[in-house]
């Protein structure tokens, strides 16, 4: 599935607002539930934010390293993967900052309007339909799908050109 909220895809104010420290808070909150590797942390954040926030490995792994340097987490090699878990100091930190660490993915998800979430879902469904046409369609269907998409793009630009109150 494409990252519809990645850099440059949607303008500020439309994309989810991820604050500095949200990755750290999410990692601590998830590790309080049990050991995880970095990939599992990324997947869990994406799932809990309903796909609106998928932090990159370039933000998760440095946060985990910092938490390890601070003595809040410990890394352990298991089957070729580094699994992280809270230390006693990390559990105490999470308990002391319970409110600040409560579900940072929810705050990120709530920073996007329901209308934008609905548009994103429609786009994902459209992309799945397009993939099916590309894979199973005939050359004629490919051409017709191209015209449908071109018409849809033009219609969206016409919508933006309208007066804001015109379509209501």
C-alpha positions in Angstrom: 0.0 0.0 0.0 1.4 3.4 -0.9 2.3 5.8 1.9 -0.3 8.4 1.3 0.9 10.6 4.1 4.6 10.5 3.4 6.8 13.6 2.8 5.5 15.7 0.0 2.4 13.7 -0.6 0.0 15.9 1.4 0.6 19.5 2.5 1.1 20.5 6.1 -2.2 20.6 8.0 -3.5 17.6 6.1 -0.9 15.0 6.8 -0.7 13.5 10.3 1.2 15.6 12.8 4.0 13.6 14.4 5.8 15.6 17.1 9.3 15.3 18.1 9.5 12.5 20.7 6.4 10.6 19.4 8.6 7.7 18.0 10.4 7.5 21.4 7.1 7.6 23.3 5.5 5.0 21.0 8.5 2.7 21.4 8.5 2.9 25.1 4.7 2.3 25.3 5.0 -0.7 23.0 8.0 -2.1 24.9 6.0 -1.8 28.1 3.7 -4.4 26.7 6.5 -6.8 25.8 9.8 -7.2 23.9 9.8 -6.3 20.2 12.2 -5.7 17.4 12.3 -2.5 15.4 10.3 -3.9 12.6 7.6 -5.0 15.0 7.5 -1.5 16.5 7.0 0.1 13.1 4.3 -2.4 12.2 2.5 -2.0 15.5 2.5 1.8 15.2 1.1 1.6 11.7 -1.6 -0.8 12.8 -2.6 1.2 15.9 -2.8 4.5 13.9 -4.9 2.8 11.3 -2.2 3.2 8.7 -1.9 6.9 9.1 1.5 6.8 10.7 4.3 4.5 9.6 7.6 5.7 11.1 10.6 5.0 9.0 13.4 2.7 10.2 15.6 5.9 10.1 13.5 7.3 12.9 12.8 4.1 14.9 16.3 2.6 15.2 18.0 5.8 16.3 15.3 6.3 19.0 15.9 2.7 20.2 19.6 3.3 20.3 19.1 6.5 22.3 16.8 4.6 24.7 19.5 1.9 25.0 22.2 4.5 25.7 20.0 6.0 28.4 19.6 2.6 30.0 15.8 2.4 29.5 15.9 -0.5 27.1 18.2 -3.5 26.5 18.8 -5.1 23.1 19.2 -8.8 22.8 20.2 -10.8 19.7 17.6 -13.5 18.8 17.6 -15.4 15.6 19.6 -12.7 13.8 17.3 -9.9 15.1 17.8 -7.4 17.8 14.9 -7.6 20.2 14.4 -4.7 22.6 12.9 -4.8 26.1 12.5 -2.4 28.9 15.1 -2.5 31.7 14.0 -2.0 35.3 14.9 1.7 34.9 12.8 1.8 31.7 9.8 0.3 33.5 10.1 2.9 36.2 10.4 5.6 33.6 7.2 4.4 31.8 5.3 4.2 35.1 6.4 7.7 36.0 5.4 9.1 32.6 2.4 7.0 32.0 0.1 9.9 30.9 2.7 11.4 28.5 3.4 8.0 26.9 -0.3 7.0 26.5 -0.9 5.9 22.9 1.0 8.5 20.9 -0.3 6.9 17.8 -3.8 7.9 18.7 -2.8 11.6 18.9 -1.2 11.3 15.5 -4.2 9.6 14.0 -6.5 12.2 15.5 -4.5 15.0 13.8 -6.1 14.0 10.5 -9.7 14.8 9.8 -12.2 12.0 9.2 -12.8 13.3 5.7 -9.1 12.9 4.8 -9.1 9.4 6.3 -12.1 8.6 4.1 -10.4 10.0 1.0 -7.3 8.0 1.8 -9.4 4.8 2.1 -11.1 5.5 -1.2 -7.8 6.1 -2.9 -6.4 2.8 -1.5 -9.5 1.0 -2.9 -9.1 2.7 -6.2 -5.4 1.7 -6.4 -6.4 -1.9 -5.7 -9.0 -1.8 -8.5 -6.4 -0.3 -10.8 -3.9 -3.0 -10.0 -6.6 -5.6 -10.9 -7.3 -4.0 -14.2 -3.6 -3.7 -15.0 -3.0 -7.4 -14.1 -6.2 -9.0 -15.5 -7.6 -6.5 -18.0 -7.4 -6.5 -21.8 -5.6 -3.9 -23.7 -8.9 -2.2 -24.4 -9.7 -2.2 -20.7 -6.3 -0.7 -19.9 -7.0 2.2 -22.3 -10.5 2.7 -20.9 -9.1 2.7 -17.3 -6.5 5.3 -18.4 -9.3 7.6 -19.7 -11.3 7.1 -16.5 -8.3 8.1 -14.4 -7.5 11.1 -16.6 -11.2 12.2 -16.3 -11.0 11.8 -12.5 -7.9 13.9 -12.3 -9.4 16.7 -14.3 -12.6 16.5 -12.2 -10.6 16.9 -9.0 -8.8 20.0 -10.4 -12.1 21.4 -11.5 -13.4 20.8 -7.9 -10.5 22.9 -6.5 -11.2 25.7 -9.0 -14.8 26.1 -7.7 -15.8 28.7 -5.2 -15.7 27.0 -1.7 -19.5 27.4 -1.2 -20.4 26.5 -4.8 -20.7 22.7 -4.4 -22.9 22.8 -1.3 
